[in-house]
């Protein structure tokens, strides 16, 4: 129950360990086609260029920047946590200039500040921001931000690593041009793969670049050939066969449950966890309307030893929760309720373990109160 | 039995599907340290910067070039198959110039041509070549080529994707500066990970670059922090936890067998396969001293329909063999005997299936002759 990788369903682990077949085997290629259409469903898009990049989310981020940005470009980057800073690194390593929109950590990106920046930089090529900041648990208004980007003639690049399948995300309806995610968060698949999707506008940009993409491995002009998006299928690299079995199974399970039902489940389990935490006197970093149900960042109670609590939870309760990052290191815990880990059993187990550990550490905790509050929330919904 | 991914031992598949834990979990970090030292054994090196890149071999290749090469550099690239061409792409996308040493496909790299080129380009920063060309089955004299590189003041960058654990490879003794491999060949692990190793000389170059590495994801200055090579461990990206379980198990199995014993096993099974194929009248693309035991490229008998034979082998015998690439497409088959697939059962099954399919296609084959020849070879050794 950290910030990811999340728990993995036995069906997905079982699919993972099927015998490896060739990356050009007809059976494998048929599965690749299914993965593409299942990803389109998860992203709510008809984009033909919707595929899993054969590397972790950081490489998915990089694939968006190196394909869409050229040397000399200007990119507006919003930062309200760790990952906006990583976007800046990507922009600058493409030989482009990053114009930063700084937001306080733990707050959503401010659309007014973004619009002011778009106005001040009419030559910007793209607007980049994080939908769901894993470092703070704050959600930004992606629909509004993408509308602004379009209005000012920018491509939008959206980090959906933690949002995909956990909260509402509608790539086509919201007009997102490039989006990347990870498999190890609300899809509850093994880490190491990054689903991405590019709009037709973005794909046109990729196909009509002035310079070659600086990464051969991530060059979508080549990768889309292997994934059979437009034209004859051609070998590019050896796909991670087994992790793709697992991704296929995780996406089939998402389709079985239904995407909106998955969003609702994440919300419901979050509400129960929040009720329990608040009953313990623990409060959230993020204001209520912007809280991510799948990533609960909470203030560590005063006088409590951060590392000792997390270590006891891990050793005695086999339970991982996440540490704070950056300015919140030592001040915040991040409790994940992602994918398969977003279920009643985990909510109650986390609350009871945390109660026990905090009580043992001398915090003023009435044991059982948190679990009771969570159960009331479960019963009421 | 194609050119990889190879068959995977049940122990490795079983390790793969263990429950996923956090990428900063103490148990996982302990396993990372074991992986590093097991990889040092496999590469025969003491290089501290010996780690698995969290992406396929193509990304391992890219990690060597983007870390060691800077814009304006000159790199001598030897090409005797597909992968030298990919190296050239990498060099050029780093903003550097590639000086090509062209060799006929199916032959080893010619050390004299390399020395002439080194002499003609005293300002070259690196010499890059492929140890074991997967596209043709030819091995090059890596020791001699690395000695030449050092003699002329160049770093050496070596593609060992197909050689690692299959034929002799001694990174320290041969003076290799940067080497990358894949997990899906003679290690018989799942595809998607790329072991790399950098000498101290190469690591010094990486730490003292004039420009930032153009890939954030592959920047070894950051990656080595996550892998705990020099200094405090810091989060970089989420490692592919489960494939690393599998890699750990595959490396443990390699250590159990012994590296030299693994090389010998590959050689022995190759000799038996070769005896059988030659008894069928099938001859090799590569001259005997340069043949890779793990990748047997053979001429398709005249009048035989390449695609039909491979398709029948796959459908009726559940057996994959590889097609030819480039100028050898339709003219050559590539039969892999890699890792767990390099065993007597596979040799005999491949020969009997091929005999049956070729005989059915009207080729002048005496059924049973090939298997008998292979068995004689097994008995004599």
HADDOCK unambig.tbl for C-alpha pairs under 7 A between the chains (distance, minus, plus):
assign (segid A and resid 5 and name CA) (segid B and resid 22 and name CA) 5.93 0.50 0.50
assign (segid A and resid 7 and name CA) (segid B and resid 20 and name CA) 6.65 0.50 0.50
assign (segid A and resid 8 and name CA) (segid B and resid 20 and name CA) 6.85 0.50 0.50
assign (segid A and resid 13 and name CA) (segid B and resid 17 and name CA) 5.13 0.50 0.50
assign (segid A and resid 14 and name CA) (segid B and resid 17 and name CA) 6.69 0.50 0.50
assign (segid A and resid 16 and name CA) (segid B and resid 17 and name CA) 6.34 0.50 0.50
assign (segid A and resid 17 and name CA) (segid B and resid 13 and name CA) 5.13 0.50 0.50
assign (segid A and resid 17 and name CA) (segid B and resid 14 and name CA) 6.68 0.50 0.50
assign (segid A and resid 17 and name CA) (segid B and resid 16 and name CA) 6.36 0.50 0.50
assign (segid A and resid 17 and name CA) (segid B and resid 17 and name CA) 5.73 0.50 0.50
assign (segid A and resid 20 and name CA) (segid B and resid 7 and name CA) 6.64 0.50 0.50
assign (segid A and resid 20 and name CA) (segid B and resid 8 and name CA) 6.85 0.50 0.50
assign (segid A and resid 22 and name CA) (segid B and resid 5 and name CA) 5.94 0.50 0.50
assign (segid A and resid 54 and name CA) (segid B and resid 55 and name CA) 6.49 0.50 0.50
assign (segid A and resid 55 and name CA) (segid B and resid 54 and name CA) 6.49 0.50 0.50
assign (segid A and resid 55 and name CA) (segid B and resid 55 and name CA) 5.03 0.50 0.50
assign (segid A and resid 56 and name CA) (segid B and resid 238 and name CA) 6.69 0.50 0.50
assign (segid A and resid 58 and name CA) (segid B and resid 217 and name CA) 6.17 0.50 0.50
assign (segid A and resid 58 and name CA) (segid B and resid 237 and name CA) 6.26 0.50 0.50
assign (segid A and resid 59 and name CA) (segid B and resid 217 and name CA) 5.90 0.50 0.50
assign (segid A and resid 90 and name CA) (segid B and resid 216 and name CA) 6.36 0.50 0.50
assign (segid A and resid 93 and name CA) (segid B and resid 214 and name CA) 4.96 0.50 0.50
assign (segid A and resid 93 and name CA) (segid B and resid 215 and name CA) 6.79 0.50 0.50
assign (segid A and resid 94 and name CA) (segid B and resid 214 and name CA) 6.76 0.50 0.50
assign (segid A and resid 190 and name CA) (segid B and resid 242 and name CA) 6.64 0.50 0.50
assign (segid A and resid 191 and name CA) (segid B and resid 238 and name CA) 6.77 0.50 0.50
assign (segid A and resid 191 and name CA) (segid B and resid 239 and name CA) 6.70 0.50 0.50
assign (segid A and resid 191 and name CA) (segid B and resid 240 and name CA) 4.85 0.50 0.50
assign (segid A and resid 191 and name CA) (segid B and resid 241 and name CA) 6.42 0.50 0.50
assign (segid A and resid 192 and name CA) (segid B and resid 239 and name CA) 6.50 0.50 0.50
assign (segid A and resid 192 and name CA) (segid B and resid 240 and name CA) 4.41 0.50 0.50
assign (segid A and resid 214 and name CA) (segid B and resid 93 and name CA) 4.97 0.50 0.50
assign (segid A and resid 214 and name CA) (segid B and resid 94 and name CA) 6.78 0.50 0.50
assign (segid A and resid 215 and name CA) (segid B and resid 93 and name CA) 6.78 0.50 0.50
assign (segid A and resid 216 and name CA) (segid B and resid 89 and name CA) 7.00 0.50 0.50
assign (segid A and resid 216 and name CA) (segid B and resid 90 and name CA) 6.36 0.50 0.50
assign (segid A and resid 217 and name CA) (segid B and resid 58 and name CA) 6.16 0.50 0.50
assign (segid A and resid 217 and name CA) (segid B and resid 59 and name CA) 5.91 0.50 0.50
assign (segid A and resid 237 and name CA) (segid B and resid 58 and name CA) 6.26 0.50 0.50
assign (segid A and resid 238 and name CA) (segid B and resid 56 and name CA) 6.69 0.50 0.50
assign (segid A and resid 238 and name CA) (segid B and resid 191 and name CA) 6.78 0.50 0.50
assign (segid A and resid 239 and name CA) (segid B and resid 191 and name CA) 6.71 0.50 0.50
assign (segid A and resid 239 and name CA) (segid B and resid 192 and name CA) 6.50 0.50 0.50
assign (segid A and resid 240 and name CA) (segid B and resid 190 and name CA) 7.00 0.50 0.50
assign (segid A and resid 240 and name CA) (segid B and resid 191 and name CA) 4.85 0.50 0.50
assign (segid A and resid 240 and name CA) (segid B and resid 192 and name CA) 4.42 0.50 0.50
assign (segid A and resid 241 and name CA) (segid B and resid 191 and name CA) 6.41 0.50 0.50
assign (segid A and resid 242 and name CA) (segid B and resid 190 and name CA) 6.64 0.50 0.50
